[in-house]
């Protein structure tokens, strides 16, 4: 592999470390929040929430804040991994972390004081001889942690021990400002609801103590919709959160300059700087909203495709980068290209030109020019038809008007080059589509046992990722390249679900094929899957006996799942009964 190839490297998802890594420019905010927490330590306990949506830089800001606080005198910083906590482990984990930051002698004295005063209950009162070392190897305290899962008295003992030890540690400063433990809990909104509530209970019932400040990383909009025992209305959940959180810092939308600097920084680290122009950088910033995680995934997709598929060396890294941009930023356009057979990009650009001309010079659009006549003919239209413009809107795929009106997309498509270069790229994507897009989640979806799917398509290779996903979940699938093959499989395979393309060899034969299959006795659900979905095609699909037509893989999978669920209901017919409603 060449040196140039090896320059392209993956980006990790870890928060950046060090001042030079602060691409988002959050350092000053972190320093300001650190000053706020440190100067307010005499008023602890309190909870600061760093609020923001997924991928907006919460972890980065919290990491910088923790570094700033660790530099301040009399502040101890601990991190609690909320993802690994569940049930009582949230309680034992957080208490263990907090006690672990205290002087071990302070913990021993607190245990001795409570034990001798009769304030510790049950078998935990083992006497001072059992306290042989630090709490992690102390038999009495280890037993206390073990009992907390099933014993309310043990949990009360733990609360007393932590309260006494933390209070002694915080105030043992001979008149100097009290010491503080800053507890960081990130990704709280990514935990299951039971764990989140458990963590909140630990904060309020066990660690609501002078000297403890919490910094929570979360999306409060997500937490506001969680289920809380005894709380039913969303407004009540928000009131519940207000009792937990005293102050909120909401991650602001990044400024344009910061977004550009972030993207350039990621490009430099991944070796893709030469592939991103100023215009492309601005486009990525607008379409991702400056979300660092989305930017990293886009760049990582390019790096992975280029490194694992030698065929892209011939097409060119620049062309691949633009294909990845289409896949990530304009998935509808990418799907249309993959589903097409000719120069889909050219058709979309021609359609945009017609729409712009019609708007700018109504009644004065030259539809007879050499470049547009073939375009109109591909949609069965004539430049001489006085209603050609109105009919064109009905013939092009659904959503094309929105795509054609997008100036950023038009500029990206224009950058694909002339007809020869862009057709070469489109044909490459049809033969070997990009493989780094997130695959449909199968783990959380229903099983498809009992589904017998007949899929008619003359280019089945385009459907392999979907076919593999459905097969892995229990579906039995047979493919046919023609209507005649489908009729033969109808007799031997006995499908209860049918998916078909529309166009083969440039002719719309799918509708007639479905009529023939219906006449042969098939009564189950049927769906057309095509990159070209127009109002006219919807009408033709319904007339042919289909439940619908879609260009979306996600909608297709959802449709199969609904069919499988309908079949699993008691009393359903072998052929699937009434087909699921498509809409």
C-alpha positions, -999 to +999 in steps of 0.1 A: +000+000+000+013+034-009+024+061+016-005+083+005-030+055+013-016+051+048-021+088+056-058+082+059-065+071+095-095+067+117-106+092+144-116+080+178-146+091+198-127+100+230-129+135+243-098+155+233-071+161+258-048+191+262-052+227+251-041+220+215-069+194+212-097+219+220-111+223+185-145+234+197-130+262+218-147+251+250-116+258+272-127+292+284-161+278+293-145+250+312-123+274+331-153+296+340-173+267+352-143+255+373-140+290+389-178+289+396-177+255+413-146+262+432-157+295+446-191+280+455-177+251+474-188+266+507-224+262+495-222+226+486-240+203+480-253+212+446-257+196+412-245+212+379-260+197+347-242+200+314-271+198+290-269+189+254-280+165+227-261+135+215-227+144+200-227+181+209-195+180+230-208+174+265-181+149+273-154+172+259-165+201+281-168+178+312-134+164+306-119+199+304-138+210+335-125+180+355-089+189+345-095+225+356-110+215+389-082+190+396-057+219+395-076+238+422-065+234+458-087+212+481-107+196+452-108+159+446-123+147+412-140+113+407-157+099+376-186+075+379-194+053+348-232+054+346-233+029+317-218+001+338-241+007+368-274-011+373-296-014+404-278-014+437-244-013+419-251+024+413-254+029+450-223+008+460-203+021+431-208+058+439-203+054+476-171+034+470-158+061+447-165+089+471-150+071+501-120+061+480-110+098+476-109+103+514-080+098+538-082+062+548-077+072+584-108+094+582-128+064+571-114+042+599-121+068+626-157+072+613-162+035+614-148+033+649-169+062+661-202+047+647-194+012+657-185+021+693-216+043+696-239+014+686-250+032+654-240+004+631-265-025+631-264-062+626-233-083+618-214-052+606-205-045+642-175-067+643-152-047+665-121-028+657-100-059+652-118-065+619-108-031+607-073-041+595-068-018+566-084+004+540-121-002+533-115-021+501-099-049+521-118-043+553-141-073+560-167-053+579-172-027+553-171-052+524-198-071+542-218-039+545-216-033+507-228-069+501-257-066+524-270-033+509-286-052+480-311-069+503-310-052+537-324-017+543-306-015+576-273-020+558-281+008+534-288+031+564-255+020+580-237+029+547-255+063+546-243+071+582-207+059+575-205+081+543-220+111+560-197+109+590-166+103+569-173+130+543-182+155+569-150+148+589-128+150+558-145+182+544-143+202+577-109+191+589-091+221+575-085+243+606-106+272+595-095+271+559-121+268+531-136+234+531-125+207+508-147+194+480-153+162+461-165+168+425-184+138+412-187+136+374-214+114+359-216+114+321-241+099+296-268+098+322-295+100+295-281+069+278-288+047+308-319+027+314-346+045+334-342+023+365-304+031+367-310+068+361-335+070+389-312+050+412-284+074+406-307+104+414-317+086+446-280+081+455-274+118+449-303+130+471-305+103+498-268+093+504-245+120+490-265+152+495-237+164+518-216+195+523-184+192+504-199+172+474-206+188+440-220+168+412-215+175+375-240+155+353-237+152+315-271+146+300-298+156+276-325+170+299-351+168+271-346+130+271-346+127+309-379+147+310-396+119+291-384+091+313-407+072+337-403+079+374-421+058+400-450+077+413-447+104+387-471+103+356-471+137+339-442+151+319-445+184+339-441+164+371-410+147+358-395+182+350-404+192+386-387+161+399-355+170+379-356+205+393-353+190+428-321+172+417-304+198+395-297+233+409-280+248+379-279+240+342-253+249+316-267+242+281-243+235+253-248+263+228-248+258+191-212+262+180-201+293+161-194+289+124-157+296+129-154+270+156-172+244+134-148+251+105-118+248+128-132+215+142-137+200+108-103+211+096-087+197+128-104+163+122-093+164+086-057+171+096-057+142+121-072+118+096-050+128+067-080+141+046-072+178+045-066+179+008-100+164+001-120+190+019-123+224+002-135+255+020-169+250+004-170+213+014-160+222+050-188+248+052-213+222+037-204+196+063-207+222+091-242+232+079-255+198+074-242+183+106-250+213+127-214+212+139-220+179+157-185+165+163-196+129+164-214+131+130-183+148+115-160+120+128-183+093+115-184+109+080-146+111+079-142+076+093-165+062+066-143+077+039-112+063+055-126+028+059-140+027+023-107+039+008-085+016+029-104-016+025-116-013-012-087-010-036-112-002-064-115+034-051-078+040-061-089+040-097-120+061-092-102+086-070-102+097-034-120+129-043-149+111-059-152+087-029-153+116-005-182+132-025-200+099-025-196+096+013-209+132+016-240+122-004-245+091+017-243+109+050-257+143+043-283+136+015-293+099+020-324+103-002-303+114-031-278+086-025-306+061-026-320+075-058-285+072-074-282+036-063-317+027-075-312+044-109-298+030-141-285+060-160-272+094-151-295+101-122-273+131-111-277+146-146-314+142-145-317+159-111-295+188-123-317+191-154-348+191-133-334+218-111-326+239-141-361+236-154-376+245-120-353+275-117-361+287-152-398+282-148-397+303-116-374+330-130-389+332-166-424+317-165-437+309-200-402+313-215-385+279-208-367+264-239-376+227-234-365+219-269-328+224-264-306+194-272-297+186-236-333+186-222-351+167-249-336+133-240-343+140-203-380+147-210-382+116-232-369+094-204-400+104-184-423+098-214-428+135-221-426+156-252-412+192-253-442+201-275-468+192-248-481+225-233-486+207-200-452+192-199-439+211-169-469+202-147-467+165-158-429+165-152-435+171-115-458+140-114-433+118-132-401+125-112-396+105-080-411+117-047-389+142-030-370+154-061-385+188-059-370+193-024-336+179-036-336+201-067-343+232-047-313+226-024-284+248-036-258+230-014-268+196-029-267+211-064-232+224-059-221+190-046-236+172-075-220+196-099-186+189-083-190+153-094-178+164-128-191+161-164-214+133-176-186+108-181-170+112-146-203+113-127-218+084-146-187+064-138-191+071-101-228+063-102-222+029-119-195+022-093-219+028-064-245+006-080-221-023-085-204-019-051-224+004-027-207+019+002-206-005+032-199+019+061-234+032+066-251+021+098-269-011+092-305-016+103-306-026+140-317-062+142-312-069+179-341-048+190-365-059+162-390-087+160-381-121+148-392-130+112-397-167+116-425-179+094-419-151+068-415-166+033-405-137+011-403-137-027-382-108-040-383-100-077-354-079-090-331-082-120-302-068-100-304-087-067-269-077-057-282-043-047-304-059-021-279-081-004-275-061+028-312-061+034-316-097+024-288-108+048-304-088+076-338-103+071-325-138+067-305-135+099-337-128+117-354-159+105-370-150+072-369-175+043-362-156+010-361-166-026-351-142-054-363-140-090-349-120-119-381-121-140-418-124-137-416-159-152-392-171-126-414-156-099-444-176-112-424-208-110-413-200-074-449-192-065-458-228-071-427-244-054-419-219-026-454-208-016-444-172-004-466-153+020-449-119+012-437-104-021-414-075-029-408-064-065-389-038-085-407-018-112-383-014-141-362-041-158-342-034-189-357+001-191-393-012-191-419-009-164-428-046-162-433-049-125-469-038-125-479-063-152-459-091-134-478-085-102-511-087-120-500-121-134-489-133-100-523-122-085-541-141-113-520-172-105-535-173-070-512-152-048-533-133-022-507-121+002-492-087+008-471-071-020-448-041-021-429-024-048-394-012-039-380+013-064-358+044-063-383+062-085-415+068-065-439+092-081-476+100-077-483+083-110-464+052-099-483+051-066-515+050-086-502+022-109-490+002-079-524+003-063-541-006-095-518-036-099-528-050-065-498-038-044-501-025-008-477+003-017-445+015-033-414+029-014-378+039-021-369+036+016-351+005+029-362+013+064-399+015+054-395-018+036-381-035+067-408-020+088-434-033+064-419-068+066-419-066+104-456-056+105-464-085+083-445-109+106-463-095+136-497-099+119-489-135+111-480-143+147-514-133+160-538-161+168-561-170+140-540-155+112-542-171+078-513-190+063-511-165+035-509-137+060-546-127+064-554-091+058-522-074+047-508-048+071-519-012+063-493+006+042-491+044+046 
